[in-house]
Amino acid sequence: MSYLQAEKKKRMMFGEDGDAVMRLIAINVIIFVILKFIEIVFQLTPNADVSLFKTNVLDWVGLPANLNTFITRPWVLLSHMIAHYSLWQLLGNMLFLWAFGFLLQDLVGNKHIVPLYFYGGLAGAVLFIASANLLPRFAAEINSFSYLGASASVMAIAIAATVTAPDYRVFPMINGGIPLWVITLIYVIIDFAGLASSAFPHHLAHLGGAAMGYVYIKQIQNGKDPGEWMHRLYNWFTHLFDPKEKPARKTIKKEVFYNTKGQQPFSKKPNVTQQRVDDILDKISQQGYQSLTQEEKDILKKAADNET
């Protein structure tokens, strides 16, 4: 497989390794299908009360505003981020996750998508519970409030992508393209308008996700990695049952050529192999193009030249 073909394949495969955006979309869709299937079962059961679906299923995956209920169901802190009940809410969230997520993945690398998704959902959960409990208007109806969906997480990814590349242009056929910050601003304003409704805690949660997206990307730009502990925990768990296994050590082979035309007597030139190019493409997928060394950039350039 040639260099250009390999690159296209890596971008087109749905379930490719390192594609956190598509994996998150797949998880959200699968959970939605499971919930709808269970609801259909409730509806088809003779003499069944359909309202039991909410109390026996949705309430056990959604985030309750009541702190006493939340304490007894701590797993909902995670489950509410990947569960949707409304089809239109699912489609909207997954569309924005796909659009902003792929852009952010190319800019800062694949490894930041899941941590940012989690932090955004966590910030949204905190603001949702706080507003529902502290504001008198909603405290009186606290038992009726619950929160489902990935809106806060998606908002965090959207803001992070916009802060990273605000001048990136979409829809280039429209007068040269619309800056990304304009699209995001419209997105935030529409969501902000929902604050003047009975769903105030929900929309405040979305803005909490937006604030987390800004803070997270600023941490990355300052050289910090807020999601590093997640990757260490994941690696520890995946290697829990094979502690004797040692990670494979990659070696870089170099060829040395002697030059007698006034240049340095020894110059090291990398050996461009398909395996080497694939390794570099995997590194770009995981950490972004800016993580490459000058030598790796030269290898990609030489491989591209060989294709032409």
VOBA-1610 file (N, C-alpha, C; in pm, whole numbers, padded with zeros to 5 digits, always signed):
BEGIN
Met+00085-00120+00000Met+00000+00000+00000Met+00088+00125+00000Ser+00057+00219-00087Ser+00139+00340-00099Ser+00110+00436+00015Tyr+00196+00537+00025Tyr+00182+00637+00131Tyr+00049+00709+00124Leu+00010+00756+00004Leu-00114+00830-00010Leu-00235+00740+00015Gln-00228+00616-00030Gln-00338+00524-00007Gln-00355+00494+00141Ala-00242+00478+00210Ala-00247+00453+00354Ala-00310+00568+00428Glu-00275+00689+00388Glu-00330+00806+00455Glu-00480+00816+00434Lys-00526+00789+00312Lys-00670+00794+00284Lys-00743+00687+00363Lys-00685+00569+00371Lys-00750+00461+00442Lys-00765+00495+00589Lys-00663+00555+00648Lys-00667+00590+00789Lys-00778+00691+00815Arg-00808+00778+00720Arg-00909+00880+00741Arg-01050+00827+00715Met-01063+00719+00636Met-01195+00676+00594Met-01251+00561+00678Met-01164+00484+00742Met-01212+00369+00818Met-01298+00414+00936Phe-01415+00350+00954Phe-01508+00392+01060Phe-01454+00358+01198Gly-01412+00233+01218Gly-01370+00190+01351Gly-01220+00182+01367Glu-01145+00266+01301Glu-00999+00257+01304Glu-00944+00282+01443Asp-00826+00226+01468Asp-00760+00247+01596Asp-00726+00394+01611Gly-00750+00447+01730Gly-00714+00586+01756Gly-00820+00686+01714Asp-00936+00640+01665Asp-01042+00731+01622Asp-01142+00747+01737Ala-01110+00836+01831Ala-01193+00852+01951Ala-01329+00912+01917Val-01336+00999+01818Val-01462+01065+01784Val-01566+00964+01738Met-01527+00877+01644Met-01622+00779+01594Met-01659+00677+01700Arg-01568+00648+01789Arg-01601+00554+01897Arg-01703+00616+01993Leu-01688+00743+02024Leu-01786+00810+02110Leu-01922+00816+02043Ile-01924+00845+01914Ile-02051+00848+01841Ile-02116+00710+01843Ala-02036+00607+01821Ala-02089+00470+01820Ala-02148+00434+01957Ile-02079+00471+02064Ile-02128+00440+02199Ile-02261+00509+02225Asn-02271+00637+02189Asn-02395+00712+02209Asn-02511+00651+02130Val-02485+00612+02007Val-02590+00554+01923Val-02634+00419+01978Ile-02539+00337+02021Ile-02573+00204+02074Ile-02657+00216+02200Ile-02619+00306+02290Ile-02697+00325+02413Ile-02838+00373+02379Phe-02850+00463+02282Phe-02982+00513+02241Phe-03069+00398+02188Val-03011+00314+02104Val-03087+00200+02047Val-03131+00105+02157Ile-03044+00080+02253Ile-03080-00009+02364Ile-03196+00048+02445Leu-03189+00178+02475Leu-03297+00241+02552Leu-03429+00236+02476Lys-03424+00262+02346Lys-03547+00259+02267Lys-03604+00117+02257Phe-03515+00020+02248Phe-03561-00119+02243Phe-03633-00156+02373Ile-03575-00114+02486Ile-03639-00143+02615Ile-03774-00072+02625Glu-03782+00051+02574Glu-03909+00123+02578Glu-04015+00053+02495Ile-03976+00000+02379Ile-04071-00073+02294Ile-04123-00197+02367Val-04033-00264+02439Val-04074-00381+02516Val-04179-00342+02620Phe-04157-00229+02687Phe-04256-00181+02785Phe-04389-00153+02718Gln-04385-00092+02598Gln-04509-00056+02529Gln-04585-00179+02480Leu-04515-00284+02444Leu-04579-00404+02391Leu-04623-00502+02499Thr-04578-00479+02621Thr-04617-00568+02730Thr-04764-00542+02767Pro-04846-00645+02769Pro-04990-00625+02802Pro-05009-00566+02941Asn-05098-00469+02948Asn-05136-00405+03075Asn-05018-00338+03145Ala-04915-00304+03068Ala-04796-00240+03128Ala-04816-00089+03133Asp-04766-00029+03236Asp-04770+00116+03250Asp-04643+00172+03186Val-04660+00247+03075Val-04544+00298+03002Val-04460+00391+03089Ser-04522+00457+03187Ser-04447+00548+03273Ser-04342+00474+03355Leu-04358+00342+03366Leu-04259+00264+03440Leu-04124+00264+03369Phe-04126+00288+03238Phe-03999+00296+03165Phe-03911+00408+03219Lys-03973+00520+03251Lys-03896+00632+03304Lys-03843+00602+03444Thr-03928+00552+03529Thr-03886+00530+03667Thr-03793+00410+03682Asn-03810+00307+03596Asn-03729+00185+03610Asn-03607+00182+03521Val-03601+00272+03419Val-03487+00268+03325Val-03420+00405+03314Leu-03494+00503+03263Leu-03432+00634+03238Leu-03376+00697+03365Asp-03449+00685+03473Asp-03404+00748+03597Asp-03277+00682+03652Trp-03243+00564+03601Trp-03124+00495+03649Trp-03002+00519+03562Val-03019+00591+03451Val-02904+00630+03369Val-02891+00782+03359Gly-03001+00854+03388Gly-02997+01000+03386Gly-02944+01057+03516Leu-02900+01182+03511Leu-02844+01250+03627Leu-02957+01319+03703Pro-02989+01276+03826Pro-03095+01341+03902Pro-03046+01470+03967Ala-03135+01567+03978Ala-03099+01692+04045Ala-03099+01676+04196Asn-03176+01583+04245Asn-03184+01559+04388Asn-03055+01493+04437Leu-02984+01558+04529Leu-02856+01507+04577Leu-02871+01374+04649Asn-02980+01358+04723Asn-03001+01233+04796Asn-03014+01115+04700Thr-03082+01138+04588Thr-03095+01033+04487Thr-02962+01009+04416Phe-02891+01116+04387Phe-02763+01105+04316Phe-02662+01022+04396Ile-02658+01040+04525Ile-02563+00969+04609Ile-02584+00818+04601Thr-02707+00776+04582Thr-02735+00632+04572Thr-02710+00577+04433Arg-02685+00664+04334Arg-02660+00620+04195Arg-02539+00692+04138Pro-02422+00671+04193Pro-02304+00747+04150Pro-02265+00722+04005Trp-02302+00605+03949Trp-02264+00575+03811Trp-02328+00669+03709Val-02436+00737+03747Val-02504+00826+03652Val-02416+00946+03615Leu-02312+00971+03695Leu-02221+01080+03661Leu-02154+01054+03527Leu-02138+00927+03492Leu-02082+00889+03363Leu-02191+00852+03263Ser-02291+00776+03307Ser-02391+00725+03213Ser-02473+00835+03147His-02496+00947+03219His-02581+01051+03160His-02515+01117+03040Met-02381+01109+03030Met-02309+01172+02920Met-02324+01097+02789Ile-02364+00971+02795Ile-02370+00889+02673Ile-02511+00836+02647Ala-02609+00888+02720Ala-02748+00840+02705Ala-02837+00953+02654His-02918+00921+02552His-03015+01016+02496His-03151+00948+02489Tyr-03254+01028+02510Tyr-03390+00976+02494Tyr-03455+01030+02366Ser-03425+01154+02331Ser-03483+01217+02212Ser-03394+01190+02090Leu-03454+01148+01981Leu-03380+01122+01857Leu-03318+01250+01804Trp-03391+01362+01811Trp-03340+01487+01758Trp-03224+01539+01842Gln-03230+01518+01973Gln-03117+01557+02057Gln-02994+01474+02022Leu-03014+01345+01999Leu-02903+01258+01961Leu-02841+01302+01828Leu-02925+01327+01727Leu-02875+01365+01596Leu-02799+01497+01603Gly-02853+01595+01676Gly-02786+01724+01688Gly-02652+01713+01757Asn-02649+01641+01869Asn-02524+01627+01942Asn-02418+01552+01862Met-02459+01444+01796Met-02362+01364+01720Met-02312+01439+01597Leu-02396+01522+01538Leu-02352+01602+01423Leu-02244+01702+01465Phe-02267+01772+01576Phe-02168+01867+01624Phe-02043+01796+01676Leu-02061+01680+01739Leu-01945+01604+01786Leu-01859+01561+01669Trp-01922+01515+01563Trp-01848+01473+01444Trp-01774+01591+01380Ala-01842+01706+01364Ala-01782+01821+01297Ala-01668+01881+01378Phe-01695+01916+01502Phe-01592+01979+01585Phe-01487+01878+01633Gly-01531+01755+01658Gly-01440+01654+01710Gly-01331+01617+01612Phe-01365+01599+01485Phe-01264+01563+01386Phe-01164+01676+01367Leu-01213+01799+01371Leu-01123+01913+01357Leu-01026+01919+01475Leu-01078+01906+01596Leu-00993+01911+01715Leu-00896+01794+01717Gln-00940+01678+01670Gln-00854+01561+01667Gln-00735+01583+01575Asp-00755+01649+01463Asp-00645+01680+01373Asp-00552+01785+01429Leu-00605+01875+01511Leu-00525+01987+01561Leu-00439+01950+01681Val-00496+01878+01776Val-00423+01850+01902Val-00399+01703+01925Gly-00448+01616+01839Gly-00425+01473+01856Gly-00546+01401+01914Asn-00548+01272+01893Asn-00661+01190+01932Asn-00677+01174+02083Lys-00567+01178+02156Lys-00572+01140+02298Lys-00647+01239+02386His-00676+01359+02337His-00744+01460+02419His-00896+01456+02405Ile-00949+01380+02310Ile-01092+01383+02282Ile-01173+01326+02399Val-01140+01206+02442Val-01217+01141+02550Val-01203+01217+02683Pro-01081+01256+02725Pro-01073+01335+02849Pro-01153+01464+02844Leu-01148+01534+02731Leu-01224+01658+02718Leu-01374+01630+02722Tyr-01416+01524+02657Tyr-01557+01483+02660Tyr-01602+01459+02803Phe-01519+01389+02880Phe-01552+01358+03020Phe-01553+01484+03106Tyr-01451+01567+03093Tyr-01444+01689+03174Tyr-01561+01782+03143Gly-01597+01793+03015Gly-01709+01878+02978Gly-01839+01829+03039Gly-01863+01697+03033Gly-01982+01641+03094Gly-01983+01656+03245Leu-01864+01645+03306Leu-01854+01661+03452Leu-01885+01804+03494Ala-01831+01901+03421Ala-01860+02041+03452Ala-02008+02072+03436Gly-02068+02017+03331Gly-02211+02036+03311Gly-02293+01976+03423Ala-02252+01858+03471Ala-02325+01793+03580Ala-02320+01876+03708Val-02204+01932+03737Val-02188+02013+03858Val-02280+02135+03854Leu-02281+02205+03740Leu-02365+02325+03729Leu-02514+02288+03728Phe-02548+02176+03669Phe-02689+02133+03667Phe-02740+02108+03808Ile-02666+02030+03884Ile-02709+01998+04020Ile-02708+02123+04109Ala-02604+02207+04093Ala-02594+02328+04176Ala-02709+02423+04149Ser-02740+02448+04022Ser-02847+02543+03990Ser-02983+02490+04032Ala-03006+02359+04015Ala-03136+02302+04052Ala-03157+02304+04203Asn-03049+02298+04280Asn-03061+02295+04426Asn-03056+02433+04491Leu-02985+02526+04429Leu-02963+02656+04491Leu-03065+02762+04450Leu-03121+02749+04331Leu-03218+02848+04284Leu-03358+02813+04334Pro-03423+02903+04406Pro-03555+02873+04465Pro-03658+02829+04362Arg-03651+02887+04241Arg-03749+02854+04137Arg-03749+02705+04104Phe-03634+02642+04111Phe-03622+02502+04072Phe-03611+02408+04192Ala-03570+02461+04304Ala-03556+02376+04424Ala-03689+02314+04464Ala-03799+02385+04438Ala-03930+02334+04476Ala-03972+02214+04390Glu-03914+02201+04270Glu-03949+02092+04180Glu-03829+02002+04154Ile-03740+01992+04251Ile-03613+01924+04229Ile-03628+01777+04194Asn-03732+01714+04246Asn-03750+01571+04221Asn-03790+01540+04078Ser-03836+01641+04005Ser-03881+01619+03868Ser-03771+01647+03766Phe-03655+01693+03813Phe-03547+01730+03721Phe-03447+01616+03707Ser-03413+01589+03583Ser-03304+01496+03554Ser-03238+01541+03425Tyr-03115+01496+03403Tyr-03036+01544+03290Tyr-02981+01426+03210Leu-03010+01425+03081Leu-02961+01321+02989Leu-02898+01387+02868Gly-02794+01326+02815Gly-02739+01373+02688Gly-02597+01420+02696Ala-02534+01431+02579Ala-02393+01468+02568Ala-02373+01615+02534Ser-02475+01697+02554Ser-02468+01837+02511Ser-02352+01913+02575Ala-02331+01896+02706Ala-02223+01967+02773Ala-02087+01919+02723Ser-02074+01789+02701Ser-01948+01734+02650Ser-01919+01784+02509Val-02022+01785+02424Val-02005+01833+02287Val-01972+01982+02285Met-02036+02058+02373Met-02006+02201+02382Met-01860+02223+02420Ala-01807+02140+02509Ala-01667+02153+02549Ala-01575+02130+02430Ile-01604+02029+02349Ile-01522+01999+02232Ile-01534+02110+02128Ala-01654+02165+02111Ala-01674+02274+02015Ala-01593+02398+02053Ile-01596+02434+02181Ile-01522+02552+02225Ile-01372+02527+02216Ala-01327+02408+02251Ala-01184+02375+02243Ala-01134+02385+02100Ala-01211+02333+02005Ala-01171+02342+01864Ala-01168+02486+01816Thr-01264+02565+01860Thr-01271+02705+01817Thr-01157+02787+01874Val-01124+02765+02001Val-01013+02839+02062Val-00881+02799+01996Thr-00868+02674+01955Thr-00745+02628+01891Thr-00729+02686+01751Ala-00837+02690+01674Ala-00828+02741+01536Ala-00949+02828+01505Pro-00957+02948+01563Pro-01077+03032+01544Pro-01099+03077+01400Asp-00992+03088+01322Asp-01005+03136+01185Asp-01019+03025+01082Tyr-01028+02901+01128Tyr-01053+02790+01035Tyr-01187+02814+00965Arg-01190+02795+00834Arg-01310+02830+00757Arg-01385+02706+00712Val-01516+02712+00730Val-01605+02606+00685Val-01695+02661+00574Phe-01754+02571+00496Phe-01835+02609+00380Phe-01758+02705+00288Pro-01645+02660+00234Pro-01562+02749+00151Pro-01633+02801+00026Met-01742+02736-00015Met-01813+02783-00134Met-01890+02914-00109Ile-01905+02952+00020Ile-01977+03075+00055Ile-01875+03187+00079Asn-01846+03261-00023Asn-01758+03378-00011Asn-01625+03345+00058Gly-01567+03232+00021Gly-01437+03197+00076Gly-01444+03122+00208Gly-01563+03102+00261Gly-01576+03026+00385Gly-01618+03112+00503Ile-01680+03049+00601Ile-01722+03117+00723Ile-01627+03079+00835Pro-01570+03176+00907Pro-01479+03144+01018Pro-01547+03054+01122Leu-01470+02964+01178Leu-01524+02870+01275Leu-01583+02942+01396Trp-01522+03052+01437Trp-01570+03121+01556Trp-01711+03176+01536Val-01748+03209+01413Val-01883+03258+01385Val-01985+03146+01405Ile-01955+03028+01352Ile-02045+02913+01368Ile-02062+02880+01516Thr-01951+02880+01589Thr-01957+02846+01732Thr-02034+02953+01810Leu-02016+03079+01774Leu-02087+03186+01842Leu-02238+03171+01826Ile-02282+03140+01704Ile-02424+03118+01679Ile-02474+02999+01762Tyr-02395+02894+01766Tyr-02429+02774+01843Tyr-02447+02807+01991Val-02356+02886+02047Val-02362+02922+02189Val-02479+03016+02216Ile-02504+03112+02127Ile-02614+03208+02147Ile-02748+03136+02148Ile-02767+03042+02054Ile-02893+02966+02050Ile-02911+02889+02180Asp-02803+02829+02229Asp-02813+02755+02355Asp-02836+02850+02472Phe-02771+02967+02468Phe-02785+03066+02575Phe-02929+03114+02586Ala-03001+03120+02473Ala-03140+03165+02474Ala-03228+03072+02557Gly-03185+02946+02570Gly-03263+02851+02648Gly-03260+02877+02797Leu-03173+02968+02841Leu-03168+03000+02984Leu-03296+03067+03032Ala-03369+03130+02940Ala-03493+03198+02978Ala-03612+03103+02968Ser-03594+02980+03015Ser-03701+02882+03008Ser-03697+02795+03134Ser-03791+02704+03141Ser-03794+02614+03256Ser-03679+02515+03255Ala-03609+02507+03142Ala-03494+02416+03130Ala-03363+02488+03163Phe-03370+02591+03244Phe-03252+02670+03280Phe-03136+02583+03330Pro-03156+02490+03423Pro-03043+02409+03470Pro-02975+02330+03358His-03054+02284+03260His-02996+02207+03151His-02906+02294+03064His-02953+02412+03028His-02874+02500+02942His-02755+02559+03017Leu-02769+02578+03147Leu-02655+02623+03226Leu-02548+02513+03228Ala-02590+02388+03227Ala-02494+02277+03220Ala-02416+02281+03089His-02483+02316+02979His-02415+02326+02850His-02307+02434+02854Leu-02339+02547+02914Leu-02241+02655+02924Leu-02127+02616+03017Gly-02155+02531+03115Gly-02047+02478+03198Gly-01950+02395+03117Gly-02004+02316+03024Gly-01918+02241+02934Gly-01835+02332+02846Ala-01895+02443+02800Ala-01822+02539+02717Ala-01704+02598+02794Ala-01728+02635+02920Ala-01620+02691+03002Ala-01508+02589+03023Met-01545+02463+03042Met-01444+02360+03060Met-01361+02339+02933Gly-01427+02348+02817Gly-01352+02336+02691Gly-01246+02443+02677Tyr-01279+02565+02718Tyr-01183+02675+02711Tyr-01067+02652+02808Val-01099+02613+02930Val-00995+02590+03031Val-00904+02475+02989Tyr-00962+02368+02937Tyr-00883+02249+02900Tyr-00784+02282+02790Ile-00830+02351+02686Ile-00740+02378+02573Ile-00631+02477+02613Lys-00661+02567+02705Lys-00559+02659+02753Lys-00451+02584+02831Gln-00491+02482+02905Gln-00395+02399+02977Gln-00301+02328+02879Ile-00356+02279+02769Ile-00273+02214+02668Ile-00175+02313+02607Gln-00223+02432+02576Gln-00137+02534+02516Gln-00027+02578+02612Asn-00048+02560+02742Asn+00054+02593+02841Asn+00146+02475+02872Gly+00133+02370+02793Gly+00223+02256+02810Gly+00177+02152+02910Lys+00055+02160+02959Lys+00004+02063+03055Lys-00092+01966+02986Asp-00113+01853+03048Asp-00202+01751+02993Asp-00301+01706+03100Pro-00418+01769+03107Pro-00516+01734+03211Pro-00570+01592+03199Gly-00555+01531+03083Gly-00610+01396+03065Gly-00508+01285+03079Glu-00385+01317+03119Glu-00280+01216+03126Glu-00316+01104+03224Trp-00377+01140+03336Trp-00409+01038+03437Trp-00509+00935+03383Met-00597+00979+03291Met-00692+00885+03234Met-00622+00780+03149His-00523+00824+03071His-00449+00731+02986His-00366+00635+03070Arg-00309+00685+03178Arg-00232+00597+03266Arg-00324+00493+03332Leu-00441+00538+03374Leu-00537+00445+03435Leu-00583+00341+03333Tyr-00608+00384+03210Tyr-00651+00292+03106Tyr-00541+00190+03075Asn-00418+00237+03061Asn-00306+00147+03033Asn-00284+00049+03147Trp-00300+00098+03270Trp-00283+00009+03385Trp-00391-00100+03385Phe-00514-00061+03354Phe-00623-00158+03355Phe-00608-00260+03243Thr-00571-00214+03123Thr-00558-00307+03010Thr-00443-00404+03028His-00340-00366+03107His-00227-00455+03131His-00236-00522+03269Leu-00353-00513+03332Leu-00368-00568+03466Leu-00350-00719+03468Phe-00394-00785+03362Phe-00390-00930+03359Phe-00270-00987+03282Asp-00184-00899+03234Asp-00060-00945+03171Asp+00057-00861+03221Pro+00087-00864+03354Pro+00191-00778+03409Pro+00330-00811+03360Lys+00349-00934+03310Lys+00482-00971+03263Lys+00510-00924+03122Glu+00408-00883+03054Glu+00424-00839+02916Glu+00497-00705+02913Lys+00597-00696+02833Lys+00675-00574+02819Lys+00640-00508+02687Pro+00625-00377+02688Pro+00593-00308+02562Pro+00703-00323+02460Ala+00663-00341+02337Ala+00761-00358+02230Ala+00840-00229+02211Arg+00967-00244+02194Arg+01054-00129+02176Arg+01081-00109+02028Lys+01046+00007+01982Lys+01065+00039+01841Lys+01205+00092+01818Thr+01268+00043+01715Thr+01402+00088+01681Thr+01397+00164+01550Ile+01480+00262+01540Ile+01487+00343+01420Ile+01617+00309+01346Lys+01604+00261+01226Lys+01721+00227+01146Lys+01762+00345+01059Lys+01888+00369+01054Lys+01940+00480+00975Lys+02054+00431+00887Glu+02060+00487+00769Glu+02170+00459+00678Glu+02263+00578+00675Val+02392+00551+00672Val+02492+00656+00674Val+02558+00662+00537Phe+02561+00781+00481Phe+02622+00802+00350Phe+02741+00896+00365Tyr+02841+00872+00285Tyr+02960+00956+00289Tyr+02955+01052+00172Asn+02974+01178+00200Asn+02967+01283+00099Asn+03102+01351+00089Thr+03155+01362-00028Thr+03290+01419-00045Thr+03288+01554-00114Lys+03168+01617-00124Lys+03160+01743-00199Lys+03148+01862-00106Gly+03242+01875-00018Gly+03249+01995+00064Gly+03154+01997+00181Gln+03071+01895+00198Gln+02979+01891+00311Gln+03040+01809+00423Gln+02968+01795+00529Gln+03019+01717+00641Gln+03045+01574+00595Pro+03154+01511+00641Pro+03192+01379+00592Pro+03088+01273+00617Phe+03009+01286+00725Phe+02905+01188+00755Phe+02772+01260+00769Ser+02672+01215+00698Ser+02537+01269+00712Ser+02441+01152+00726Lys+02350+01163+00820Lys+02254+01057+00847Lys+02123+01085+00775Lys+02080+00991+00695Lys+01954+01006+00624Lys+01861+00891+00664Pro+01737+00923+00697Pro+01646+00817+00742Pro+01608+00724+00629Asn+01594+00599+00662Asn+01550+00500+00565Asn+01398+00503+00557Val+01345+00546+00444Val+01201+00563+00429Val+01140+00429+00390Thr+01074+00366+00483Thr+01002+00241+00458Thr+00854+00264+00485Gln+00771+00177+00431Gln+00627+00191+00451Gln+00590+00177+00598Gln+00661+00088+00670Gln+00634+00071+00812Gln+00666+00199+00889Arg+00778+00264+00851Arg+00817+00389+00918Arg+00711+00497+00894Val+00662+00507+00771Val+00560+00606+00737Val+00432+00579+00815Asp+00394+00451+00824Asp+00273+00415+00900Asp+00286+00452+01046Asp+00405+00431+01103Asp+00428+00468+01245Asp+00411+00618+01265Ile+00461+00696+01170Ile+00451+00842+01181Ile+00305+00886+01168Leu+00230+00823+01077Leu+00088+00857+01062Leu+00010+00822+01188Asp+00046+00711+01252Asp-00018+00677+01379Asp+00013+00780+01485Lys+00136+00831+01486Lys+00174+00933+01583Lys+00095+01061+01561Ile+00074+01098+01434Ile-00006+01217+01404Ile-00149+01198+01454Ser-00205+01078+01434Ser-00341+01050+01478Ser-00355+01061+01628Gln-00251+01018+01702Gln-00257+01018+01847Gln-00223+01153+01908Gln-00121+01223+01854Gln-00067+01340+01921Gln-00071+01467+01838Gly-00110+01458+01710Gly-00114+01577+01627Gly+00016+01598+01549Tyr+00005+01676+01441Tyr+00121+01695+01354Tyr+00234+01769+01424Gln+00198+01859+01518Gln+00301+01939+01583Gln+00393+01857+01672Ser+00356+01732+01701Ser+00439+01649+01787Ser+00554+01582+01711Leu+00556+01592+01577Leu+00659+01527+01498Leu+00794+01597+01513Thr+00900+01518+01508Thr+01035+01574+01504Thr+01065+01618+01361Gln+01173+01692+01346Gln+01210+01739+01213Gln+01242+01620+01122Glu+01305+01518+01180Glu+01339+01400+01102Glu+01214+01331+01049Glu+01109+01321+01135Glu+00986+01257+01093Glu+00914+01338+00986Lys+00919+01471+00999Lys+00861+01555+00894Lys+00933+01536+00762Asp+01067+01522+00766Asp+01145+01500+00645Asp+01108+01367+00581Ile+01082+01266+00664Ile+01043+01136+00611Ile+00911+01145+00536Leu+00813+01215+00596Leu+00684+01232+00529Leu+00699+01307+00398Lys+00783+01411+00399Lys+00805+01490+00277Lys+00868+01403+00168Lys+00967+01323+00209Lys+01034+01238+00110Lys+00939+01132+00057Ala+00853+01076+00147Ala+00756+00975+00101Ala+00656+01037+00004Ala+00615+01162+00032Ala+00522+01229-00059Ala+00587+01256-00193Asp+00715+01294-00193Asp+00787+01319-00316Asp+00798+01191-00400Asn+00818+01079-00334Asn+00831+00952-00405Asn+00700+00910-00472Glu+00587+00961-00413Glu+00457+00927-00471Glu+00429+01004-00598Thr+00491+01121-00610Thr+00464+01204-00729Thr+00552+01165-00846
//
